[in-house]
Amino acid sequence: MARILKKENRCLERLEMANDNLEDVIRMVEDGVPCMEIVTRITAVQSELKKANQEILKGYLSLTVTSLMQEGDRDNSIPEMIDIMGRILN
């Protein structure tokens, strides 16, 4: 999976954007910036993390679960998919 993530630049870009925005949030709090501006920036961090998570899950589904299903390993593939869906919905 790690090899796929290295190839998946969108995921890394999303994480870097989230990190940059989070650093901005910390500076904003330290500088006493108005709360609504901070909340707006935190929302941007959350959005980027959500998008990065979607990229990771997409890669995981594409490889791991698909591979299990192709191998006929329904006993493991279905619980994996249920676990993933639970994580996405929470």
C-alpha positions in Angstrom: 0.0 0.0 0.0 2.8 2.4 0.8 4.1 2.1 -2.7 0.8 3.1 -4.1 0.6 6.1 -1.9 4.0 7.3 -3.1 2.7 7.1 -6.6 -0.6 8.8 -5.7 0.5 12.4 -5.7 -3.0 13.7 -5.1 -3.0 12.1 -1.7 0.3 13.6 -0.7 -0.7 17.0 -2.1 -3.9 16.9 0.0 -1.9 16.0 3.2 0.6 18.8 2.5 -2.2 21.3 2.0 -3.8 20.2 5.2 -0.5 20.5 7.1 0.1 24.0 5.7 -3.4 25.0 6.7 -3.0 23.6 10.2 0.3 25.5 10.6 -1.7 28.6 9.6 -4.3 27.8 12.2 -1.7 27.6 14.9 -0.2 30.9 14.0 -3.7 32.5 13.8 -4.5 31.3 17.3 -1.2 32.6 18.6 -1.8 35.9 16.9 -5.3 36.3 18.3 -7.1 36.2 14.9 -10.9 36.4 15.1 -12.5 33.0 15.8 -14.6 32.8 12.6 -11.4 33.1 10.5 -9.8 30.3 12.5 -13.0 28.2 12.2 -12.9 28.7 8.4 -9.3 27.6 8.2 -10.0 24.5 10.4 -12.8 23.6 8.0 -10.2 23.7 5.2 -7.9 21.4 7.1 -10.8 18.9 7.7 -11.8 19.0 4.0 -8.2 18.3 2.8 -7.9 15.4 5.3 -11.2 14.0 4.2 -10.1 14.1 0.6 -6.8 12.5 1.4 -8.6 9.8 3.3 -10.8 9.1 0.3 -7.7 8.7 -1.9 -6.2 6.2 0.5 -9.4 4.3 0.8 -9.8 4.2 -3.0 -6.3 2.7 -3.3 -7.1 0.2 -0.6 -10.3 -0.9 -2.1 -8.7 -1.1 -5.6 -6.0 -3.4 -4.4 -6.7 -5.2 -1.2 -10.4 -5.9 -1.3 -10.5 -6.4 -5.1 -7.6 -8.9 -4.8 -9.4 -10.8 -2.0 -12.6 -11.0 -4.1 -10.7 -12.2 -7.2 -9.1 -14.9 -5.1 -12.5 -16.0 -4.0 -11.8 -15.1 -0.3 -15.3 -13.9 0.5 -14.8 -14.6 4.2 -12.2 -11.8 4.4 -13.3 -9.5 1.6 -16.8 -8.8 2.8 -15.8 -8.0 6.4 -13.0 -5.7 5.0 -15.6 -3.8 2.9 -18.0 -3.5 5.9 -15.2 -2.2 8.0 -14.2 0.4 5.4 -17.8 1.5 5.0 -18.1 2.0 8.7 -15.0 4.1 8.8 -16.2 6.2 5.9 -19.7 6.8 7.4 -18.3 7.8 10.8 
